[in-house]
Amino acid sequence: MADQETARVAHGRVAQGRGALMATVFLLQFLVAMDISLVNIALPAMRADLGFTDAGLQWVVTAYLLTFAGFMLLGGRIGDLWGRRSSVLVGLSVFAVASIVGGCAGSAGVLVAARAVQGVAGALLAPASLALVATIDDPAVRARAMGLWGGAGAAGGALGVVLSGVLTQWWSWRAVLLVNVPIIVIAMVAALRGISRRDVGRTARLDVPGAVTVTLGVAALVYAVSAGGDRGWGSWQAVGGFVAAAVLLAIFVAIERSASHPLMPPGLMRERSVLGANLFGFMVAAGQLAAFYFCSLYIQTVWGVESALTGVLFLPFCVFVVVGISVAQRLSARIGARMAIVAFGIVAAIGLGLFATMPAHFDFWLGILLPSAVTAVGIGGSMVLIGAVATEGVSPDDVGVASGVVNSSRQLGGTIGLAVLVAVASGYAVPREGFQAGFLLGAVLLVVGSLAAWLILPRRRSVEVAGASA
């Protein structure tokens, strides 16, 4: 009897630990995804309060994107070496401090600096979130955790737009930064309970030259894209950024080939599953941000809807992301992960095509609900499969850096893809026509990504994602 009671208590503790781990995975990915879009609708209020110039205002967004993408690979490797528990707790602590400083900022410079620090902290958290999923031993638990990871990434970006409008309209732009703090507190409690104390990493030297060159190289690339979109692709800032990125990344490749403890194992990108998933993730991120960016502008500019309601109109996207995740495993089991990813990519492309047909006057059913439902199902299903495929078969010692790579590809896809789409849209004299062109080009990128996935990903059985039979 006593043995049965002891076993029951032990089982309960294991279940609680798994629940806390699930919550940690969700909250980490949700937090970093949400903060990409959280400030978008609050930007005009920030400019009025802190005196931003037009050129300076973009850095509220760019500072986060630049450091987030730039430090991602390093953040993934640090998780491998420190252990996920330490890297998560440090990342959350830094993110909380930066959010408080940003929310209390009295000048434009302080706010931009706080956003940059948030990006560095996010670069520790995003790879750790996926790595925690990939290292779960129980297939059923890993499947559910992967579903949560995919849903958090897609829904976090959509809900960030919602909160940006609501918080700015009802409280203040400062609330869009301070809202991070209670989420971080909950995430820290979950991490302390859910991540094992035995997760202490391994003893190996950090490849400092590789870390420096890849961080600066990716940051230079993000800066060049941002400068190209704002100042013109022929400006010295854009050209200089691209040249610096090419040189630094070439040096990084040379360093990795000869390093005894490389930051990114040379054979990682030779894995067809890793390469295909990253290329597809690059294109999907571009399409997802196109949907958020152009839809928000269309609703406010063409339809004349106020910011708070604009944010609320993104709620259907959040709901249908869950639908896409729920059918991902079943579709993968029937036709294989490769064809399921292709199918979800095509569905998302069709959704962006429907966004391009948004009417000239407000229409919730045809202008919001229908395109949001189709796009969200495609993006939700494909995102969760990308995470599973990109880490499948990767050594536990390298799963952190593999997670950093897939997160970097998505971040770069969103940044570079959106800059290109905005440049195309801005070439139209009529804003509505420009937005439609942006949607259509985003759909083309998704079709190209789907074709790349079909050609590169290996033909194999389904991978384990949410909705597994257990």
N, C-alpha and C positions, 0 to 999 in steps of 0.2 A: 504493500500500500504506500509506504513511504517512498519506495523507488518510483512508483507511478507518479506521485505528487512531484518528486524531484524532476522527473522527465517532463512533466507538464509545465513546470515553472521554466525549465531550460528552453523548452520549445517556444514558450511565450516570449522569452528574452530574445531569442533568435528572430522571431517574427517582428518584434519591436525594432530590432536593429535593422532588419531589411526595410521596414517601413521608413525609418529615418534615412536610410541610404537612398531610397527612392525619392524622398522629399528633397534630399540634398542635390541629387542629379537634376531634378526638375527646376529647383530654385536657382541653381548656378547658371544653367543655360537660359532660363527665363530672364534673369537679371541682366546678363550681358546683351541679350537680343533686344530686350525692351529699351535699354539705354541708347541704342543706335537711333531709334526713332522718337524717343521720349521728348526731345527738345524741339522737334520740328515746328509744331504749331505755336510754341512759346517764343520763337525767335523774334517776332516783331515787338513783343512786350519787353524782352531782354534789351533790344536795341533802344527802345524809348527810355528805359530805366537807367541803363548803364552807359549810354552814349556811344554805342558801337557805330563805326563807319560801315558802309555797305561791304567793303572789302574785309573788314575785321569780323563781321558777323558770321561769315562762313566758318571761321575757325572754332566756333562753339561746336560745330559738327565735325569739322576736319581734324581737330586736335584729338578727339576720341578715336576716330577711325585710324589716324596715322599711328598712334602708339598702340592701339589694340592690334592692328594687323602687323605692325613692325615687330612687336615683342612676342607674337603668338608662338613661333617655333621655339624660341628660348623658353617661354613659359611652359610649353609641353615637356621639354627636356628637364627643366627644373623639377617638375612633378615626378619624373622618373627617378631623379637623383635624391631629392628631399623626401619623397613620399607624398602621396596625395593629401593626407591629413594636414601636414604642415603647410603645403603650398595653398590649400584651400583656406585655411584659417588666416594666413598672412594676407592672401588676396582679398578676402572679405573685410578684414580690418582696414586695409588701405583704401578699399572702395568706400567704406563707410565714412572715413575721415575726409576723403576727397568730396563726397556728396554733401557733407555738412559744410565744408569750406565753400563749395560752389553755391549752395543754397543761401549762404550768408554773405556772398561776395558783394563788395561795395564798388568794384571797378571791373572793367572789361577784362583786364589782364589777369586778375585773380580767377575769374570764372573760366577763362580759356585754360589757365594752368591746372585748375581743378579737373576739368574735363580730360586733359592729357593724362593726369595721374589716374583717373578712372579707367582710361584705356589700358594703362600698364597693369593695373589690378585685374582688369577683365581678361588680359592675356594669360594670367595665371589660372583663372577660373574656368574659362571655356574649354581648354584641352583637358583639364582635370575632370570636368563633367563627363565627357565622352569616355575618357580613360577608366573612370570608375565603373561605367557600364561594361566596357570590354573585358574587365578583369573579374567580373562576377562568375563564379563557377556553375551555379545552378542555371540550366538553360531556360527554365520557365521564368525565373526571376530576371535573368538577363533580357529576355524578350520583353517583359513588361517595362523594365527600365529603359530599354531602347525606344519603346513607344513614348514614354514620358519625355525622353531627351528630344526626340523629333518634334513632338507637340510643343514643348517649351520654346524651341527655337523659332518655329513658325508663328505660334500664337503670341510670343513675347513681342515680336516686331509689330504685329497688328494691334495688340493691346497698348503698346507704347504710344501709338497715334491717338488711340481713344483717350488715354489718360492725359496726354499732352493738351488736348483741347479742353477736356473737362476741368482739369486742375487749373489751367491758365484762366479760363473763363470764370470759374467759381471762387478761386482763391488768389493765386499769384503764380508767376513764372517760377518763383523760388520753390514752390511745392513740387515741381517736376523733378527737382534734384533731391529734396528732402524725403520724398516718398520712397526712395531707395532704402532708407535707414531701417524701417520696420521689417522690410523684406530681408535685409542682411542679418538682422538679429535672429529671425526665424531660421534662416539658412545656417547660421553659426550653431544654433542649438541642435539642428538636425545633423550637421557635420560632426559635432562632438559625440553624438550618440550613434551615428550611422557609419562613420569611417573608422575602421579598426586602428587601435593604437599600434598594432604590429606593422602597419603600412608605413615603414620608415625609409623606403627607398633603398638604394644600393650604393656601395662605395665605388665611385668612379670620378675621374676628373671631368670638369666641365670644359668643353671645347670653347675657350674664351675667344680666340681669333675668329672661329666660325660664328659664334654668337654675335660678336660685334658686327661683322660684315653682313650677315643676313638681316640683322635688325635694321642697320642703316640702309641696306639695299631695298628692303621692302618699304621702309618709311619714305625713302626717296621716290619710289615708284608711286606710292599713294599721293605724295605731295605733287609729283609731276602731273598726275591725272587731275587732281584738284585745280592746279594752276592752269592746265590746259582748258578745263571747262570754264574757268572764270576770266582768264586773261588772253585766251587764244592758244591754239596748239603750237603756233610758231613763236610764242613769247620765249624770252630767254629763261624764264623760270621753268616753263614746261620742258623745253629742250634740255636745259641743264639738269633737271631732275631725272629725265629719262637716261641721259648719258651717265650720270652718277649711279643710277640704279643698275644699268647694264654692267658697268665696271665693277661695282661692289658685289653683285651677284655672281659674276664670272670669277672673281677672287674667291668667293665663298665656295663655289664648286671645286676650284683647285685645292683649297684648304681641306675640304672634306675627303678628297681622294687620297690624301696623304696623312690625315690625322689618325692617331692611334685610338682616340676615343671621339669619333665624329659626332657632331650635333645631330645630323640626320644620316642614318646609315645609307651608304651609296646605293644599295640594292632595293631600298624601300620603293622608290618610284618605278622600278622595273617590274614590280608586281602589277599585273594587268588589272586586278581588282582595285588596287590603290589608285593607279593612274586614271582609270575610267571613272571611278567615283569622284575624284577630285575635279576632273574636267567637267563632268556633269554638274557637280555642285557649284562650280564657278558660274555656269550659265543659269542655273536655277536661281541663284542669289541675285543675279542681274535682273531676271524676270520678276522676282518677288519685290525688289525695291522699286522697280518700274511701276508695279501695280500700286504700291503704297504712295509713291511720290506723285505720279500723274493723276491718280484718282483723287488724292487730296486737293491738288491744284484745280482739277476740273470741277469738283464739287463747289469749291469756294469761288473760283474765278468765273466759270461759265454759268453755274446754277445760282451763285450768290448766297450760299448757305453759310451761316456763322460758324466759327471755329469749334465751339463745343458740340454742336450737332454733327459737324463733319467727323469728329472723332468717334462719336457713337455709331455712325453709319459703317464703321469698320467692324462692328461686332459680328455680323454674319460671317465674315472671313474667319474669325476665331472659332466659331461654332463648326464650320465645315472643314477646318483643318483636322479636327478630331475625327470627322467622318473618314477623311483620307487615311489617317493613321489606322483606324479600326479595320479597314479593308486591305491594308498593305500586306499583312501576313498571309491572309487567305489567297490573295491574288498571286503573291510570290510562291506559295505552295503549289498553285495550279500551273503556272507558266514559267516559274523560275525568277530569281531576283533580277536577272538581266532584262528580261522582257517586261517585268513589272515596272522597273525604273523607266524604261522607254515609254510604256503606256501612260504612266503618271506624268511624264514630261510632256507628252502630246496633249493630254487633258489640260494641263496648265497652260500650254500654248493656245489651245482653243479658248480658254478663259480670258487670256489677254486679248485675243481677237474679239471676244464679245465686249470687253471693256472699250475697245476702239469704236464700237457702235453705240456708245452712250448717247442718248438723245440730247437735244439742245436745251430741253427744259427738264426740271426735276421729275424723275420717274424711279421710285424705289425698286419696283419689281424688275424692270428690264435694265435699269441703269446701275443698280447696286446688287440686289439679291442674286440674280441669275449669274452675272459674271463673277461675283465673289464666291458663290458656291462652287462653280466649275474650277476656277483658279485655285481656291483653297484646297479642294480635294486633291488636285494634282500636286501641289506643292507640299501639302502635309504628308501624302503617301510617299513621295519621292525623297523627302528630307530624312525620314526615318530609315529608309532603305539605304541611303547614302552612308549614314553613320554605321550601319551594320556591315556593309560591304567593305568600306574603307579600312576597317579595323579587323576584318576576318583573317585569321591566320597570322597576324602580326605577333611577334615575340612579346611576352609581358614586359620585358625590359625596354621595349621600344614603343609600347602602346601610347605613351604620353606624347611622344614626338609625332607619331602617326595621327593622333587626335589634333595636335597643333597644325599639322599640314592640312587636314581636311577643313579645319576652321579657318585657316589662312586663305585657302582657295575660295571659300565662300565669301570671306570678307573682301578679298581682292576682286572677286567677281561682282559683288555689289557695288564697290567703289568705282571700278573701271567701267563696268557696264552702264551704271547710272550716268556717269560723266559723259559717255558717248551718246546715250539716249537723250540726255538734256541738250547736248550740243546739236543734235539733229532736230529736236523739237524747237529749239530757239531760232532755227533758220526759217520758220514759218511766220508770216505776218499776222495771221489769225491764230490766237492762242489755242482755240479748240482743235484746229487742224494739226497744230504742233503736238498736242497731247495725244491725238489719235495716231500720229506717226510714231510717237514714242511707244505706245502700246503695241503697235504692229511690229516694230523692230524688236521689242522685247519678246514677242511671240516667235519671231524668227530665231533669236538666240536660243530659246528653249528647244526648238526643232533641231537646231545644230547640235545642242548638247545631247539630245536624245539619240541622234544619229551617231555621235561619238561614243555614247554608252553602248549602243548596239554593236559597234565595230570593235570596241576594246575590251569590254567586260567579258570574262570567261563564261562559258556555258557550264553552269553547275546547278545543283539543287538550291532550294530556297534558303535564305538566311533567317535567323531568329530575330523577329521583331515583335512589337505588341500584337496581341491577339493570338499568341501561341496557344495550342490546345490545352496546355496545363493551366 
